[in-house]
Amino acid sequence: MSSPGTVPADAPAARPRTPRGQGPLRALLDRADVRNLSLLGVLAVLIAVGGITKPEQFLSTDNLQLVLTQASVIGVVTVGVTFVIISGGIDLSVGAVVALASVWASTLATQEYGLGGMLLCAVLVGVGCGLINGVLIAYGSMVPFIATLAMLASARGLALQISDGKTQVVTVDPVLDLGLPDSYVLGVPPLVLVFAAVTAIGWLLLNRTTFGRRSVAVGGNAEAARLAGIDVKRQRLLLYLLSGLCCGIAAFMLIVLTGSGQNTNGNLYELDAIAAAIIGGTLLSGGRGTITGSVLGVLVFTTITNLFALNNLETAVQQIAKGAIIVAAVLVQHRTARTEGS
């Protein structure tokens, strides 16, 4: 005889109860990344619109390769910016750093060292700018907005001085060959492969390493992260170094794409990268974000730009459309935050 209130040993195990109103489909949707699925839906709609309005042009192999190639440059920058925003920071200097790195790497003196020298120069310039940003912010206690705004102005000015306002034409054949169809791998441009590699590495860093977990922790609550033993200052420095590295890589990709270096390169990249990260689910306040979402955001914006160009629509309308998407994404973030907090 078992005592009252006890369960007999041979009684069948109780089946887990599903919370009221949550069936198997609801549970599946809760586990899915709804934001990324939404972005995929938006991208599918844009592709459908392009297929209807300009089927022969939009769906052509050449145009799809062009869209992916254009997305690759800003996409690499966005990966670095996403890490910075997740940590609670901001980097307004990425476009100017891309311009400075592309100009410095395409000078006649640098071109004498060939492809390797140009690539190394672009990366070192990007990392150097990231180092300055990181030191000012992490160890100089400067507000990220002010520090990176100062870098934006300085890098643009230096790029203008180095280039003397002129376009620097690249004459190194191995660099120019990377932009030709003969260098495509199974029909995929090399720049797209670089973008894919950077995206994969970024995803692994964020989701499978202590570096990623520390970045999220610093963005969520810097003081709690410090008390947990995380060197917050060093982490912030490393994050801005990573952003600078991505800018250096993107600068070299832009040289390959355009065959030149100009002080106007990377114009408004900072806005495009931040916007792509935001609509991809990265919180401006830090503590949350995904590389996948940011990449989808880049593809959405690049596809919109391509559609507007093919349909001969004004650039002003394109900017208005981008602005509306950004506002909608921020409103969704606020609503999601209120729902999670309630």
ROGU-929070 format. One record per residue (C-alpha): residue number from 0; x, y, z. Coordinates in Angstrom, 1 decimal, padded with zeros to 4 digits. Each point is the difference from the previous one (the first is absolute). Layout:
REM ROGU-929070
+------+--------+--------+--------+
: resi :     c1 :     c2 :     c3 :
+------+--------+--------+--------+
:  NUM :      X :      Y :      Z :
...
+------+--------+--------+--------+
***
This chain:
REM ROGU-929070
+------+--------+--------+--------+
: resi :     c1 :     c2 :     c3 :
+------+--------+--------+--------+
:    0 :  000.0 :  000.0 :  000.0 :
:    1 :  001.4 :  003.4 : -000.9 :
:    2 : -000.6 :  002.9 :  002.3 :
:    3 : -002.4 :  002.7 : -001.1 :
:    4 :  001.6 :  002.5 : -002.3 :
:    5 :  002.7 : -002.3 : -001.3 :
:    6 :  000.3 : -001.5 : -003.5 :
:    7 :  000.3 : -003.8 : -000.2 :
:    8 :  003.3 : -001.2 : -001.4 :
:    9 : -001.7 : -001.9 : -002.8 :
:   10 : -002.1 :  003.0 : -001.1 :
:   11 :  000.5 :  001.1 : -003.7 :
:   12 :  002.1 :  003.2 : -000.4 :
:   13 : -002.0 :  003.1 : -000.4 :
:   14 :  000.0 :  001.5 : -003.5 :
:   15 :  001.3 :  003.5 : -000.3 :
:   16 : -002.9 :  002.4 : -000.4 :
:   17 :  000.0 :  002.5 : -002.8 :
:   18 : -000.7 :  003.6 :  001.2 :
:   19 : -003.5 :  001.2 : -000.8 :
:   20 : -000.1 :  001.6 : -003.5 :
:   21 :  003.3 : -001.5 : -001.1 :
:   22 : -000.3 : -002.9 : -002.3 :
:   23 :  002.8 : -001.6 : -002.0 :
:   24 : -000.1 :  002.6 : -002.8 :
:   25 :  000.1 :  002.9 :  002.5 :
:   26 :  002.9 : -001.6 :  001.8 :
:   27 :  001.8 : -000.4 : -003.3 :
:   28 : -000.5 :  003.7 : -000.9 :
:   29 :  001.2 :  001.1 :  003.4 :
:   30 :  003.2 : -001.9 : -000.5 :
:   31 :  000.5 :  001.4 : -003.5 :
:   32 :  001.7 :  003.3 : -000.7 :
:   33 : -003.1 :  001.9 : -001.1 :
:   34 :  001.9 :  003.1 : -000.9 :
:   35 :  002.3 : -001.9 : -002.4 :
:   36 : -002.9 : -001.8 : -001.5 :
:   37 : -001.7 :  003.4 : -000.5 :
:   38 :  003.1 :  001.4 : -001.8 :
:   39 :  000.1 : -003.1 : -002.2 :
:   40 : -003.7 :  000.7 : -000.8 :
:   41 :  000.8 :  003.7 : -000.9 :
:   42 :  002.9 : -001.2 : -002.2 :
:   43 : -002.2 : -002.5 : -001.7 :
:   44 : -002.6 :  002.8 : -000.7 :
:   45 :  002.7 :  002.3 : -001.4 :
:   46 :  001.2 : -002.8 : -002.3 :
:   47 : -003.6 : -000.6 : -001.1 :
:   48 : -000.4 :  003.7 : -000.8 :
:   49 :  003.2 :  000.0 : -002.0 :
:   50 : -001.1 : -003.1 : -001.8 :
:   51 : -003.3 :  001.6 : -000.9 :
:   52 :  001.2 :  003.5 : -000.9 :
:   53 :  003.3 : -000.8 : -001.7 :
:   54 :  000.1 : -003.7 : -000.5 :
:   55 :  002.7 : -000.2 : -002.7 :
:   56 :  002.3 :  002.5 :  001.7 :
:   57 : -000.5 : -000.7 :  003.7 :
:   58 :  000.1 : -003.8 : -000.1 :
:   59 :  003.0 : -000.2 : -002.4 :
:   60 :  003.1 : -001.6 :  001.3 :
:   61 :  002.0 :  003.1 : -000.5 :
:   62 : -002.3 :  002.1 :  002.1 :
:   63 : -000.2 : -002.5 :  002.8 :
:   64 :  003.8 : -000.2 :  000.1 :
:   65 :  000.0 :  003.9 :  000.1 :
:   66 : -002.4 :  000.1 :  002.9 :
:   67 :  002.1 : -002.5 :  002.0 :
:   68 :  003.2 :  001.7 : -000.8 :
:   69 : -001.3 :  003.4 :  001.0 :
:   70 : -001.4 : -001.5 :  003.2 :
:   71 :  003.4 : -001.6 :  000.8 :
:   72 :  001.9 :  003.2 :  000.7 :
:   73 : -002.5 :  001.7 :  002.3 :
:   74 : -000.8 : -003.5 :  001.4 :
:   75 :  003.5 : -000.5 :  001.3 :
:   76 : -000.1 :  003.5 :  001.6 :
:   77 : -003.4 : -000.9 :  001.6 :
:   78 :  001.4 : -003.1 :  001.6 :
:   79 :  002.5 :  002.1 :  002.0 :
:   80 : -002.6 :  002.7 :  000.8 :
:   81 : -002.3 : -002.7 :  001.3 :
:   82 :  002.5 : -001.1 :  002.6 :
:   83 :  000.6 :  003.6 :  001.1 :
:   84 : -003.8 :  000.7 :  000.4 :
:   85 : -000.5 : -003.3 :  001.9 :
:   86 :  002.5 :  001.2 :  002.5 :
:   87 : -001.9 :  003.2 :  000.5 :
:   88 :  002.3 :  002.2 : -002.1 :
:   89 : -000.3 :  001.7 : -003.4 :
:   90 :  002.4 :  000.6 : -002.9 :
:   91 : -000.7 :  002.9 : -002.2 :
:   92 :  003.4 :  000.0 : -001.6 :
:   93 : -000.2 : -003.2 : -002.1 :
:   94 : -000.7 :  001.8 : -003.3 :
:   95 :  002.8 :  002.4 :  000.4 :
:   96 :  002.4 : -002.8 :  001.1 :
:   97 : -000.9 : -001.9 : -003.1 :
:   98 :  000.8 :  003.1 : -002.1 :
:   99 :  003.3 :  000.6 :  001.7 :
:  100 :  001.1 : -003.6 : -000.3 :
:  101 : -001.0 : -000.2 : -003.6 :
:  102 :  001.9 :  003.2 : -000.8 :
:  103 :  003.1 : -001.0 :  001.9 :
:  104 :  000.1 : -003.5 : -001.5 :
:  105 : -000.3 :  001.3 : -003.5 :
:  106 :  002.8 :  002.6 :  000.0 :
:  107 :  002.7 : -000.5 : -002.6 :
:  108 :  002.5 : -000.8 :  002.8 :
:  109 : -002.2 : -002.8 :  001.4 :
:  110 : -000.9 : -001.4 : -003.4 :
:  111 :  003.7 : -000.8 : -000.5 :
:  112 : -000.3 : -002.7 :  002.6 :
:  113 : -002.8 : -001.8 : -002.0 :
:  114 : -003.1 : -001.6 :  001.2 :
:  115 :  001.4 : -001.2 :  003.3 :
:  116 :  001.3 :  003.5 :  000.9 :
:  117 : -003.2 :  001.7 : -000.9 :
:  118 : -002.1 : -002.5 :  002.1 :
:  119 :  002.4 :  000.3 :  003.0 :
:  120 : -000.1 :  003.8 : -000.2 :
:  121 : -003.8 :  000.1 : -000.1 :
:  122 : -000.3 : -002.3 :  002.9 :
:  123 :  002.7 :  001.8 :  002.1 :
:  124 : -001.7 :  003.4 : -000.6 :
:  125 : -003.4 : -001.4 :  001.0 :
:  126 :  001.4 : -001.7 :  003.1 :
:  127 :  002.0 :  003.2 :  000.9 :
:  128 : -003.1 :  002.1 : -000.1 :
:  129 : -001.9 : -002.6 :  002.0 :
:  130 :  002.9 :  000.1 :  002.6 :
:  131 : -000.3 :  003.7 :  000.4 :
:  132 : -003.8 : -000.2 :  000.4 :
:  133 :  000.4 : -002.8 :  002.5 :
:  134 :  002.6 :  001.7 :  002.1 :
:  135 : -001.9 :  003.3 :  000.1 :
:  136 : -003.3 : -001.8 :  001.0 :
:  137 :  001.3 : -002.8 :  002.3 :
:  138 :  002.9 :  001.7 :  001.7 :
:  139 : -000.7 :  003.7 : -000.7 :
:  140 : -003.6 : -000.3 :  001.2 :
:  141 : -001.3 :  001.9 : -003.0 :
:  142 : -003.6 : -000.4 : -001.2 :
:  143 :  000.1 : -002.4 : -003.0 :
:  144 : -002.2 :  002.5 : -002.0 :
:  145 :  002.5 :  002.8 :  000.5 :
:  146 :  003.2 : -002.1 : -000.5 :
:  147 : -001.2 : -001.6 : -003.2 :
:  148 : -001.4 :  003.3 : -001.3 :
:  149 :  003.4 :  001.5 :  000.4 :
:  150 :  001.6 : -002.9 : -001.8 :
:  151 : -002.6 :  000.4 : -002.8 :
:  152 :  001.1 :  003.6 : -000.5 :
:  153 :  003.7 : -000.7 :  000.3 :
:  154 :  000.0 : -003.1 : -002.3 :
:  155 : -001.9 :  001.9 : -002.7 :
:  156 :  002.4 :  002.9 :  000.2 :
:  157 :  003.0 : -002.2 : -000.2 :
:  158 : -001.4 : -001.9 : -002.9 :
:  159 : -000.6 :  003.2 : -001.8 :
:  160 :  003.5 :  001.2 :  000.7 :
:  161 :  001.7 : -003.2 : -001.1 :
:  162 : -002.0 : -000.2 : -003.3 :
:  163 :  000.0 :  003.7 : -000.6 :
:  164 : -003.6 : -000.4 : -000.9 :
:  165 :  000.9 : -002.1 : -003.0 :
:  166 : -000.9 : -003.6 : -001.0 :
:  167 :  002.9 : -002.4 :  000.4 :
:  168 : -000.1 : -002.5 : -002.7 :
:  169 :  001.2 : -003.5 :  000.8 :
:  170 :  002.4 : -001.6 : -002.5 :
:  171 :  000.8 : -003.2 :  001.8 :
:  172 : -001.3 : -002.8 : -002.2 :
:  173 : -000.5 : -002.7 :  002.7 :
:  174 : -002.2 :  002.4 :  001.9 :
:  175 : -002.1 :  001.0 : -003.1 :
:  176 : -000.3 : -003.7 : -001.0 :
:  177 : -001.9 : -000.8 :  003.2 :
:  178 : -002.9 :  002.1 : -001.4 :
:  179 : -000.1 : -001.8 : -003.3 :
:  180 : -002.4 : -002.9 : -000.9 :
:  181 :  003.0 : -002.3 : -000.6 :
:  182 :  000.7 :  000.1 :  003.8 :
:  183 : -003.5 : -001.1 :  001.0 :
:  184 : -000.3 : -003.3 :  001.8 :
:  185 : -002.9 : -002.1 : -001.3 :
:  186 : -001.6 :  003.3 : -001.1 :
:  187 :  000.5 :  001.7 :  003.4 :
:  188 :  002.1 :  003.2 :  000.1 :
:  189 :  003.0 : -000.2 :  002.3 :
:  190 : -001.3 :  003.0 :  002.0 :
:  191 : -003.1 : -001.9 :  000.8 :
:  192 :  002.1 : -002.9 :  001.3 :
:  193 :  001.9 :  002.4 :  002.2 :
:  194 : -003.3 :  001.4 :  001.3 :
:  195 : -001.2 : -003.6 :  000.7 :
:  196 :  003.2 : -000.8 :  001.9 :
:  197 : -000.1 :  003.2 :  002.1 :
:  198 : -003.7 : -000.7 :  000.8 :
:  199 :  000.8 : -003.6 :  001.0 :
:  200 :  002.9 :  001.0 :  002.2 :
:  201 : -002.1 :  002.8 :  001.6 :
:  202 : -002.8 : -002.4 :  000.7 :
:  203 :  002.4 : -002.5 :  001.7 :
:  204 :  001.6 :  002.8 :  002.0 :
:  205 : -003.3 :  001.2 :  001.3 :
:  206 : -001.8 : -003.3 :  000.6 :
:  207 :  002.8 : -002.5 :  000.8 :
:  208 :  002.8 :  001.9 :  001.8 :
:  209 :  000.5 :  001.7 :  003.3 :
:  210 :  000.8 :  003.2 : -002.0 :
:  211 : -003.6 :  000.1 : -001.2 :
:  212 : -001.5 : -000.8 :  003.4 :
:  213 :  002.2 :  002.8 :  001.6 :
:  214 : -001.1 :  002.4 : -002.7 :
:  215 : -003.7 : -000.7 :  000.8 :
:  216 :  000.7 :  000.2 :  003.7 :
:  217 :  001.7 :  003.4 : -000.3 :
:  218 : -002.9 :  001.4 : -002.1 :
:  219 : -002.6 : -001.4 :  002.4 :
:  220 :  001.5 :  001.4 :  003.2 :
:  221 :  003.6 :  001.1 :  000.0 :
:  222 :  000.2 :  000.3 :  003.8 :
:  223 : -001.3 : -003.5 :  000.5 :
:  224 :  002.4 : -001.3 : -002.6 :
:  225 :  002.9 :  001.7 :  001.9 :
:  226 : -001.1 : -001.6 :  003.2 :
:  227 : -000.1 : -003.4 : -001.7 :
:  228 :  003.7 :  000.4 : -000.9 :
:  229 : -000.2 :  001.3 : -003.5 :
:  230 :  002.6 :  002.6 : -001.0 :
:  231 : -002.5 :  002.4 : -001.4 :
:  232 :  002.5 :  002.5 : -001.3 :
:  233 :  002.1 : -002.6 : -001.8 :
:  234 : -003.2 : -001.5 : -001.5 :
:  235 : -001.1 :  003.4 : -001.4 :
:  236 :  003.5 :  000.6 : -001.4 :
:  237 : -000.1 : -003.4 : -001.8 :
:  238 : -003.5 :  000.7 : -001.4 :
:  239 :  001.1 :  003.3 : -001.6 :
:  240 :  003.1 : -001.8 : -001.3 :
:  241 : -002.3 : -002.5 : -001.6 :
:  242 : -002.1 :  002.8 : -001.6 :
:  243 :  003.1 :  001.6 : -001.4 :
:  244 :  001.2 : -003.4 : -001.4 :
:  245 : -003.3 : -000.4 : -001.8 :
:  246 :  000.3 :  003.5 : -001.4 :
:  247 :  003.5 : -000.8 : -001.3 :
:  248 : -001.3 : -003.2 : -001.7 :
:  249 : -002.9 :  001.9 : -001.5 :
:  250 :  002.3 :  002.8 : -001.3 :
:  251 :  002.1 : -002.6 : -001.9 :
:  252 : -003.2 : -001.5 : -001.4 :
:  253 : -001.1 :  003.4 : -001.1 :
:  254 :  003.3 :  000.5 : -001.8 :
:  255 : -000.6 : -003.3 : -001.8 :
:  256 : -003.5 :  001.0 : -000.9 :
:  257 :  000.7 :  003.5 : -001.3 :
:  258 :  003.6 : -000.4 : -001.1 :
:  259 :  000.9 :  003.2 :  001.8 :
:  260 :  000.3 :  001.8 :  003.4 :
:  261 : -002.0 :  003.2 :  000.7 :
:  262 : -000.5 :  002.2 :  003.0 :
:  263 : -003.7 : -000.3 : -000.6 :
:  264 : -000.1 : -003.7 :  000.4 :
:  265 : -002.1 : -001.4 :  002.8 :
:  266 : -002.3 :  003.0 :  000.0 :
:  267 : -002.9 : -000.6 :  002.5 :
:  268 :  001.2 : -003.5 :  000.7 :
:  269 : -000.4 :  000.7 :  003.7 :
:  270 : -003.7 :  000.7 : -000.4 :
:  271 : -000.6 : -003.0 : -002.3 :
:  272 :  001.9 : -002.4 :  002.4 :
:  273 : -001.8 :  001.2 :  003.1 :
:  274 : -003.4 : -000.1 : -001.8 :
:  275 :  000.7 : -003.6 : -001.2 :
:  276 :  000.9 : -001.0 :  003.5 :
:  277 : -003.0 :  001.6 :  001.5 :
:  278 : -002.6 : -001.6 : -002.3 :
:  279 :  001.9 : -003.3 :  000.5 :
:  280 : -000.9 :  000.1 :  003.7 :
:  281 :  003.0 :  001.6 :  001.6 :
:  282 : -001.0 :  002.3 :  002.9 :
:  283 :  001.5 :  003.4 :  000.0 :
:  284 :  000.2 : -000.2 :  003.8 :
:  285 :  002.2 : -003.1 : -000.3 :
:  286 : -000.3 : -003.5 :  001.4 :
:  287 : -001.7 : -001.7 : -002.9 :
:  288 :  000.6 : -000.5 : -003.7 :
:  289 :  000.6 : -002.5 : -002.7 :
:  290 :  002.5 : -000.2 : -003.0 :
:  291 : -002.6 : -001.8 : -002.1 :
:  292 : -002.6 :  002.8 :  000.5 :
:  293 :  002.6 :  002.6 : -000.8 :
:  294 :  000.9 : -001.8 : -003.3 :
:  295 : -003.7 : -000.3 : -000.9 :
:  296 : -000.3 :  003.7 :  000.6 :
:  297 :  002.8 :  000.7 : -002.3 :
:  298 : -001.5 : -002.1 : -002.7 :
:  299 : -003.4 :  001.7 :  000.4 :
:  300 :  001.5 :  003.5 : -000.4 :
:  301 :  002.2 : -001.0 : -002.9 :
:  302 : -002.9 : -001.6 : -001.8 :
:  303 : -002.1 :  003.1 :  000.5 :
:  304 :  002.8 :  002.1 : -001.5 :
:  305 :  000.2 : -002.3 : -003.0 :
:  306 : -003.8 :  000.0 : -000.6 :
:  307 : -000.1 :  003.8 :  000.1 :
:  308 :  002.9 :  000.3 : -002.4 :
:  309 : -001.6 : -002.5 : -002.5 :
:  310 : -003.3 :  001.8 :  000.2 :
:  311 :  001.6 :  003.4 : -000.5 :
:  312 : -001.4 :  001.3 :  003.3 :
:  313 :  001.5 :  003.1 :  001.7 :
:  314 :  002.6 : -000.4 :  002.7 :
:  315 : -002.0 :  002.2 :  002.3 :
:  316 : -002.9 : -002.5 : -000.1 :
:  317 :  002.5 : -002.8 :  000.8 :
:  318 :  001.3 :  001.8 :  003.0 :
:  319 : -003.6 :  000.6 :  001.2 :
:  320 : -000.7 : -003.7 : -000.3 :
:  321 :  003.1 : -000.9 :  002.0 :
:  322 : -000.9 :  002.5 :  002.7 :
:  323 : -003.5 : -001.4 :  000.3 :
:  324 :  001.4 : -003.5 :  000.4 :
:  325 :  002.4 :  001.1 :  002.7 :
:  326 : -002.9 :  001.8 :  001.9 :
:  327 : -002.1 : -003.1 : -000.3 :
:  328 :  002.8 : -002.2 :  001.3 :
:  329 :  000.6 :  002.2 :  003.0 :
:  330 : -003.7 :  000.1 :  000.8 :
:  331 : -000.1 : -003.8 : -000.1 :
:  332 :  003.0 : -000.1 :  002.4 :
:  333 : -001.8 :  002.2 :  002.5 :
:  334 : -003.1 : -002.0 : -000.2 :
:  335 :  001.9 : -003.2 :  000.5 :
:  336 :  001.9 :  001.4 :  002.9 :
:  337 : -003.3 :  001.1 :  001.7 :
:  338 : -001.5 : -003.4 : -000.6 :
:  339 :  003.0 : -001.8 :  001.5 :
:  340 :  000.0 :  002.3 :  002.9 :
:  341 : -003.6 : -000.5 :  000.9 :
+------+--------+--------+--------+
***
